[in-house]
Structure formats: C-alpha cells, structure tokens
Amino acid sequence: MEIFGGIRNFLQSHRLLTKRIMKNNWLFPVATLLVGVAGGYIAGHGPSSSAQSSDDVSTVKTRSERSAGGSDERASSASHHHDIADIRRTPGQSSRIQALMEHFASLKAGEFASEAKKLEALPFQDRIISSYLLFSKWAETAPTEAMKFADTMGFGGMMVRPTILQSWASVDPQNAAKYYAENPREFAMMGMGGPGGGGRGGRGGQNGASIIASEWANQDPAGALAWAKTLNGNDKSSAMSSVISAVAISDPKQAADMTLTMDPAEREKSYDSIAKNWGAKDWTSAEAWIRSLPTDQQQAALASAINGLAGQDPQAAAQKIASMPAGDSRDQAVASVAESMSQSDPLAAAKWLLTQQGDQTQGMRNVMGNLARQDDSAAVSLISSQATGDVRDRMVESYVFSNRASSPQAVMQLAETITDQNQRNRAEGVAAMQWMQQDPEAAKAYVNQSTTMDDQTKQRILNGGGFRGGRGGNGGGAPPPGG
C-alpha cells in the first residue's frame, strides 16, 4: 500500500534530518517530514472543530471535496468507533497504522480539526505517524479546510502546508495548482531551507510547484509538463525538473524524450535523474543516450548512471569508472560504488576505495560506518595501516560514530589521533558520550586529564554538550559519519 511507503520514507527522513545527513532524494520534502514535529505539537492549539466545520469560505471547491461524502459513506463504520488513544494500544505497529488509516478515512469534513487537537496528548513517536496520516487524509477529503486550519497554527502552519499540498495534488493536481497560484504568500517560505536556497526543488528543499508537479506527473506527465512551462522563475525550474524526475523512475526514455521540448538550460537540470534511473534499468541504452549529450555534460551524467548501476551491480559499476577522467564526477561515482559495495562486503569496499585516485573521503564515511558495525577488529586493523591524513581522519571519525564493540577508552584514544581539530573534537565528544553511558566517573576523569581537548571542548562534554565542533568549527556540529 502506497501510504506505508510514505510513512517509511517519513520516518527514515526524520531520522536522517536529525543527524543532518543528506544522502538520498526522499519522496517528501523536509517541511513535509516535519509535520509530526510541528503539526502534531501545535495542532492542539488550533480552533475547535465548530470553527472549521465547512469549506464554504474557501476560494476553491475541489473534486476531492465534492466526492468526500461518498467516500465517507463507504468507510468502515466500525473504524469510526475507534479513538486515537485506543488505537495506540493495538499490538503491532503496522496494525496501528492500518487502524489509524481506517479511522481517519471515516471522518467527514469538519471532523478533522477536533481529531488534530487530540494529537498533542500522544507520545512523540505516535504523534509523528498520526500527524502525517491525519493531515494527509484531511487534504484528500477537504483540502481548503485543511489549509484554513493551517492558517491558525502560526509557524507550524508552514510545516503542515507541504503535506496538505502534496496529498491534495495526489488526488486533484489541477485544483491544487489553482490554489497555489491564487495564494502564493501561503507558500512563500516553502523550500527555503533546501540546498541552494531560493525555493529550488530537491533534497529537503522542494517548493510548492515542485510538489504539485511530481504528483501531477504520476497521473498525467504531459499535462504536468505543460503546466510547469506556464510558470516563472524558480517555480518553473523546479516544477519541470520534478516532472522529469517522476517520469524517469518508471520510463527514463520517455523522460529523456520529454526534455527535447524544454529550453537547454532547463533540460540540463533533468539529466541527473534520467541517467541514474536509466543506468539502473538498461546500461547500454543509458550509455548511448549519454553520448548524445553535450560534451561538457557527459561526465556528470555518466557519474549519475554509474550511481544507478551500482545499486543493482556494484562490481559492474566499478568497471565503468575506469574510463572516467579524474575530477568531481569521477569522485562522486567512486563514492557511490563504494557505498553500494559496503552493504554486502564493507572490508572489500574499503580496500577498493583506498586504491582509487581522487577524493576518497566522500565514500569512506558510509563504508567505514558499515565496516565498524559489522567487523570491529577489521575496521581497527585497516585504520592502523593508514598514513596520517584526511582519509585516515575520516575513517577514524566514522569508526567512532559507528563503533559498538571496542572499549570506550580504546575508542577515545583512537579519536585522539585525528589530526583535524574540528573532526577530533566531534569524535571525542561522541566517544565521551558513549563512555558516560557505561561509566560516567571514568569518562569524566579521562576528559579532565585530556591533553588533546581545549578547555571549551572539555566543558561542553562534561556538561553533556554532545559532539558539536570546537573552536573554529561550525558551532552546530557536522553530520555524523555513516548511517
């Protein structure tokens, strides 16, 4: 069932967000993923259900709202007798999710607001899942009502709107697009936190146009692309890219053909998703297509295709790298292959990575993380064989974050060998946290006598400050290496 895939991505992305790792292009934008945190927490402060009993004041009457009554009648009457608090006592997480889906499906427009108020009483993890399911179903049933409710939520409304918009577009993209065009200020901040800023679509930074375009393309690719072409600026760029990305998942050739009707500048932005999906499905065809691209764009597309192939056959992908010239594209391809290899044989992946020219630190983060979790002694041995430098620093930092077997003191002593001060401070902070869980007094004594930590770092660790970077760092810590 599609909703279970959405929840899985939701929970995985929330975990990765808290670690500040941006590896994969998840189905939902970060703002959507935050609905459990912001929406669930703040929803209880919204108005009563009587204040939001209908969508008569809304500017758009959607197809989904017109048909809501029929779907309500078809909903299971038994599920309507459930209460959220009762459902959370159901044994089995999947059974709880199914019960919540049935419960929310039984609600009529005007009943969602009172249910949203109940979320505040739930434990955090239950609130995350319940919030996502509630706002998603609300948007499919009465989207403008859900949008109006979001207006009462203050800052939390900004977090909820992406979920509402995506769910709305999944059933009625034309009216979702109309609402988006008529109410631009409601979505002005959406996507500002993503890489590149400016509302560009992509990892953790999809704007409203991108969200609508992705859902529309799932139903009508040509219509979605035609709509995207009517937009301006960042909306146009991100929407067109999202259409191509959505189509490329199932039919990369169709996606490639669609780019021929786009301006050259917009076309180039779509090559990554096409190459990655095509490389995973049909390498020969992908390679032929890449050779048809402008010369200065072929290496980046080749790296993306190798990334896709690596997910299916890492060894075959490794062979394709041999023909690539040195540079960023090759480094990215090497990292992708190494990370894929490490899922089944992290030691072999790490050794292979160390034989590659270029930047080995990109792939080492996850490779060493996998190795440390699966074979601690092999990880330590490999680290010991490396010369001092950036690669060894990354290996040690990743090992410290992922270690589960070595003694806390041994891990701390290894962290102390990192030459980069900021990396060392972070690793020592993590090692200290792990040690304090087992023996707080011994850990504090070791930190106090340390000659590798400055006083600021010592004080922060002793006060439970975690693994943030020390002086000269970014103040907020770096992404923890590995998963």
ZAMARGU-4260 file (C-alpha; in steps of 0.2 Angstrom, whole numbers, plus 5000, padded with zeros to 4 digits):
<rodrens>
0) 5000/5000/5000 | 5007/5017/4995 | 5004/5025/5012 | 5016/5013/5020 | 5030/5018/5008
5) 5026/5036/5013 | 5027/5033/5031 | 5043/5023/5029 | 5051/5037/5020 | 5044/5049/5033
10) 5052/5041/5047 | 5068/5037/5039 | 5070/5055/5033 | 5066/5062/5050 | 5080/5051/5057
15) 5092/5057/5044 | 5087/5075/5046 | 5091/5075/5065 | 5108/5069/5060 | 5110/5082/5047
20) 5114/5069/5034 | 5108/5072/5016 | 5111/5057/5006 | 5095/5052/4996 | 5082/5061/4987
25) 5067/5057/4998 | 5049/5056/4992 | 5043/5070/5003 | 5052/5087/5007 | 5059/5091/5024
30) 5045/5103/5028 | 5033/5088/5025 | 5043/5077/5036 | 5042/5089/5050 | 5023/5089/5051
35) 5024/5076/5065 | 5035/5088/5075 | 5027/5104/5071 | 5010/5100/5066 | 5007/5087/5079
40) 5013/5098/5093 | 5005/5113/5088 | 4988/5106/5081 | 4981/5105/5098 | 4982/5124/5099
45) 4971/5127/5084 | 4952/5132/5084 | 4938/5120/5089 | 4930/5109/5075 | 4915/5120/5075
50) 4925/5135/5069 | 4931/5124/5054 | 4915/5115/5050 | 4915/5118/5032 | 4924/5124/5017
55) 4911/5137/5011 | 4923/5151/5014 | 4937/5143/5003 | 4941/5150/4986 | 4942/5133/4978
60) 4929/5119/4978 | 4939/5104/4973 | 4934/5087/4965 | 4940/5078/4981 | 4929/5088/4992
65) 4914/5086/4981 | 4916/5067/4982 | 4920/5067/5000 | 4903/5062/5006 | 4903/5046/4995
70) 4919/5040/5002 | 4913/5044/5019 | 4898/5033/5017 | 4909/5019/5010 | 4921/5020/5025
75) 4921/5006/5038 | 4908/5011/5051 | 4917/5000/5064 | 4933/5010/5062 | 4924/5026/5066
80) 4921/5020/5084 | 4940/5020/5087 | 4949/5033/5096 | 4967/5038/5093 | 4971/5034/5111
85) 4963/5017/5110 | 4972/5013/5093 | 4989/5016/5100 | 4986/5002/5112 | 4984/4990/5097
90) 4998/4977/5097 | 5009/4979/5081 | 5014/4995/5073 | 5008/4990/5056 | 4991/4986/5064
95) 4991/5003/5072 | 4994/5012/5056 | 4981/5002/5047 | 4968/5006/5061 | 4973/5025/5060
100) 4971/5025/5041 | 4953/5017/5043 | 4949/5029/5057 | 4954/5045/5048 | 4945/5038/5032
105) 4929/5038/5042 | 4930/5056/5046 | 4920/5069/5037 | 4925/5087/5033 | 4923/5097/5049
110) 4928/5082/5060 | 4947/5083/5057 | 4951/5098/5067 | 4944/5090/5083 | 4955/5075/5080
115) 4970/5085/5077 | 4968/5093/5094 | 4970/5075/5101 | 4987/5073/5094 | 4995/5084/5107
120) 4992/5071/5121 | 5001/5057/5111 | 5019/5052/5114 | 5031/5059/5102 | 5033/5044/5090
125) 5015/5040/5090 | 5012/5059/5086 | 5023/5059/5071 | 5014/5044/5062 | 4997/5050/5067
130) 5000/5068/5062 | 5006/5063/5045 | 4991/5051/5042 | 4979/5064/5048 | 4984/5079/5038
135) 4987/5068/5023 | 4969/5061/5023 | 4962/5078/5028 | 4970/5086/5012 | 4962/5072/5001
140) 4945/5075/5009 | 4944/5093/5012 | 4960/5102/5007 | 4954/5120/5008 | 4948/5117/5026
145) 4965/5109/5030 | 4973/5124/5023 | 4962/5136/5033 | 4966/5126/5049 | 4985/5128/5045
150) 4982/5147/5045 | 4978/5146/5064 | 4994/5136/5068 | 5007/5150/5067 | 5024/5144/5062
155) 5018/5127/5062 | 5007/5130/5048 | 5022/5132/5037 | 5027/5115/5041 | 5010/5107/5038
160) 5006/5115/5021 | 5018/5104/5011 | 5009/5089/5017 | 4992/5096/5013 | 4998/5102/4996
165) 5006/5085/4991 | 4991/5075/4997 | 4979/5087/4988 | 4989/5086/4972 | 4989/5067/4973
170) 4970/5067/4970 | 4967/5083/4962 | 4983/5092/4955 | 4973/5105/4944 | 4964/5112/4959
175) 4980/5111/4970 | 4989/5121/4957 | 4975/5134/4956 | 4975/5136/4974 | 4994/5138/4974
180) 4993/5151/4961 | 4980/5161/4970 | 4988/5160/4987 | 5007/5162/4983 | 5011/5170/5000
185) 5005/5155/5010 | 5019/5145/5002 | 5032/5159/5000 | 5044/5151/5013 | 5042/5133/5007
190) 5059/5126/5001 | 5070/5140/5008 | 5079/5128/5019 | 5085/5116/5005 | 5102/5116/4997
195) 5104/5130/4986 | 5090/5140/4994 | 5079/5151/4984 | 5065/5139/4984 | 5073/5127/4972
200) 5067/5109/4972 | 5077/5095/4978 | 5083/5086/4994 | 5074/5094/5008 | 5070/5110/4998
205) 5055/5106/4987 | 5044/5121/4984 | 5026/5120/4981 | 5027/5120/4962 | 5039/5105/4963
210) 5027/5096/4975 | 5012/5098/4963 | 5022/5094/4948 | 5028/5077/4955 | 5011/5072/4959
215) 5003/5078/4943 | 5017/5069/4933 | 5012/5052/4941 | 4995/5054/4934 | 4997/5064/4918
220) 5015/5068/4913 | 5011/5078/4898 | 4999/5089/4907 | 5011/5091/4921 | 5025/5097/4910
225) 5013/5109/4901 | 5008/5117/4917 | 5026/5118/4923 | 5030/5128/4907 | 5017/5141/4911
230) 5026/5145/4927 | 5040/5158/4930 | 5057/5158/4939 | 5061/5145/4952 | 5044/5138/4951
235) 5046/5134/4933 | 5063/5127/4935 | 5059/5116/4950 | 5042/5110/4943 | 5050/5105/4926
240) 5064/5096/4935 | 5051/5087/4946 | 5041/5081/4931 | 5056/5073/4923 | 5062/5065/4939
245) 5045/5057/4942 | 5043/5050/4924 | 5061/5044/4924 | 5058/5032/4939 | 5047/5021/4928
250) 5052/5026/4910 | 5069/5036/4908 | 5067/5035/4889 | 5051/5044/4890 | 5058/5057/4902
255) 5073/5060/4890 | 5061/5062/4875 | 5051/5075/4886 | 5067/5085/4889 | 5068/5089/4870
260) 5054/5101/4871 | 5062/5111/4885 | 5074/5125/4885 | 5093/5119/4885 | 5096/5127/4902
265) 5081/5118/4910 | 5085/5102/4901 | 5102/5101/4908 | 5095/5100/4926 | 5085/5085/4922
270) 5100/5074/4916 | 5104/5068/4933 | 5088/5059/4937 | 5086/5052/4920 | 5104/5045/4920
275) 5103/5037/4937 | 5086/5028/4933 | 5092/5023/4916 | 5109/5017/4922 | 5099/5005/4934
280) 5087/4999/4921 | 5097/4997/4905 | 5115/5002/4905 | 5118/5000/4886 | 5103/5012/4882
285) 5109/5024/4896 | 5127/5025/4889 | 5121/5028/4871 | 5110/5042/4877 | 5124/5050/4887
290) 5135/5050/4872 | 5121/5061/4863 | 5123/5074/4877 | 5134/5090/4875 | 5152/5085/4879
295) 5153/5096/4894 | 5138/5087/4902 | 5143/5069/4899 | 5154/5066/4914 | 5141/5071/4926
300) 5128/5061/4918 | 5139/5046/4917 | 5143/5048/4936 | 5124/5048/4939 | 5121/5032/4928
305) 5135/5023/4937 | 5126/5028/4954 | 5111/5019/4947 | 5120/5004/4941 | 5129/5002/4957
310) 5113/5000/4966 | 5110/4984/4955 | 5128/4978/4952 | 5142/4987/4961 | 5155/4976/4953
315) 5149/4981/4935 | 5148/4999/4941 | 5166/4999/4947 | 5172/4993/4930 | 5163/5008/4922
320) 5173/5020/4932 | 5190/5015/4924 | 5186/5025/4909 | 5182/5041/4918 | 5195/5055/4919
325) 5200/5062/4936 | 5188/5075/4943 | 5172/5078/4954 | 5161/5067/4943 | 5173/5053/4945
330) 5175/5055/4964 | 5156/5055/4965 | 5155/5039/4955 | 5168/5031/4966 | 5159/5036/4982
335) 5143/5028/4975 | 5150/5012/4970 | 5160/5010/4987 | 5144/5013/4997 | 5134/5001/4987
340) 5149/4988/4989 | 5149/4991/5008 | 5132/4984/5010 | 5137/4967/5007 | 5156/4967/5010
345) 5162/4983/5018 | 5180/4977/5020 | 5182/4974/5002 | 5173/4990/4998 | 5185/5000/5009
350) 5200/4992/5002 | 5194/4995/4984 | 5191/5013/4989 | 5208/5016/4995 | 5215/5010/4978
355) 5206/5024/4969 | 5213/5040/4964 | 5205/5057/4969 | 5195/5061/4984 | 5192/5045/4995
360) 5184/5054/5009 | 5167/5055/5001 | 5164/5037/5001 | 5173/5032/5016 | 5160/5039/5028
365) 5147/5026/5025 | 5160/5012/5020 | 5169/5013/5037 | 5152/5015/5046 | 5146/4999/5039
370) 5163/4990/5042 | 5164/4996/5060 | 5146/4989/5064 | 5150/4973/5055 | 5168/4969/5059
375) 5176/4980/5073 | 5193/4972/5073 | 5194/4973/5054 | 5190/4991/5055 | 5203/4995/5068
380) 5216/4985/5058 | 5213/4994/5042 | 5214/5011/5051 | 5230/5006/5059 | 5238/5003/5042
385) 5234/5020/5035 | 5246/5035/5035 | 5241/5051/5044 | 5230/5062/5034 | 5212/5067/5028
390) 5207/5049/5023 | 5213/5042/5040 | 5204/5056/5049 | 5188/5052/5041 | 5190/5034/5044
395) 5193/5036/5062 | 5179/5049/5064 | 5167/5037/5055 | 5173/5022/5066 | 5170/5032/5082
400) 5152/5036/5077 | 5148/5018/5072 | 5158/5008/5085 | 5149/4995/5095 | 5162/4983/5101
405) 5178/4991/5107 | 5180/4998/5125 | 5176/5016/5127 | 5193/5020/5132 | 5200/5012/5116
410) 5188/5022/5106 | 5193/5038/5114 | 5211/5035/5112 | 5208/5032/5093 | 5198/5048/5092
415) 5213/5057/5099 | 5223/5053/5084 | 5213/5063/5072 | 5223/5077/5066 | 5210/5089/5061
420) 5204/5099/5076 | 5186/5100/5072 | 5184/5082/5067 | 5194/5077/5083 | 5183/5087/5094
425) 5167/5080/5087 | 5174/5062/5088 | 5180/5064/5106 | 5163/5071/5111 | 5154/5056/5104
430) 5167/5044/5112 | 5164/5053/5129 | 5145/5051/5127 | 5147/5033/5124 | 5158/5031/5138
435) 5147/5040/5150 | 5133/5028/5147 | 5144/5014/5154 | 5155/5023/5167 | 5152/5041/5170
440) 5165/5044/5183 | 5179/5036/5172 | 5174/5046/5157 | 5174/5062/5166 | 5191/5059/5174
445) 5198/5055/5157 | 5191/5070/5149 | 5198/5081/5163 | 5215/5075/5161 | 5215/5075/5142
450) 5229/5085/5133 | 5220/5084/5116 | 5205/5094/5121 | 5204/5113/5124 | 5195/5119/5139
455) 5180/5124/5130 | 5178/5107/5122 | 5181/5099/5139 | 5167/5110/5147 | 5155/5106/5134
460) 5157/5087/5135 | 5156/5087/5154 | 5140/5097/5153 | 5133/5085/5141 | 5135/5096/5126
465) 5137/5081/5113 | 5148/5081/5098 | 5147/5099/5091 | 5163/5106/5083 | 5175/5115/5094
470) 5183/5132/5091 | 5184/5136/5073 | 5170/5124/5069 | 5153/5127/5063 | 5146/5128/5080
475) 5132/5116/5076 | 5142/5100/5073 | 5145/5091/5057 | 5135/5077/5050 | 5138/5061/5060
480) 5148/5049/5048 | 5139/5034/5042 | 5120/5030/5044
</rodrens>
